[in-house]
Amino acid sequence: MKIVVTRPVAEEALALLRPRGEIVVGPAEPPLPSPGEVAGMIGDADVLYALPASPVNADAIGAGKKLRMIATMGTGYDNIDVAAAKRRGIPVTFAPGILDETTADGAFALLLAAARRIGEAERFLRAGKFRGWTPTMFLGHDVHHATLGIVGMAASAGRWLGVPEASR
């Protein structure tokens, strides 16, 4: 079996795939593979493991004469022409919910960075403008004891809060 991975992934992931067949990994360097390049990679592949930014259009799917499965590393699959895969009877898999906590961490990091003016302070420092501490320099806003409004929650947040699935 031949498994094509559109871009390099963690060695641990490749180690899981190696016993299952020949692994071909696409280029690491930008730019991202074009739809034509993805089509060229698929050729005689049995399985395509497409990273989220790798476009898998109908032409690419058509180029995979032996293609039996398309998997994506992402929580979504908008880079894959699912209708074209369905017409060929090729299942498309993805990883829903895998980034819920990571996205929440990133959102909180951005919230703290914005509130504490981290980006602005870092640019100031790198520009060589820092001459010493002052009590009002880059004060920003405290986040502790602040009220935080959440607009939209991930599916897993409902599980954490004990919200019944039918209510989410």
Secondary structure, 3 states (H helix, E strand, C coil): CEEEECCCCCHHHHHHHHHHCEEEECCCCCCCCCHHHHHHHHCCCCEEEECCCCCECHHHHHHCCCCCEEEECCCCCCCECHHHHHHCCCCEECCCCCCHHHHHHHHHHHHHHHHHCHHHHHHHHHCCCCCCCCCCCCCCCCCCCCCCCCCCCCHHHHHHCCCCHHHC
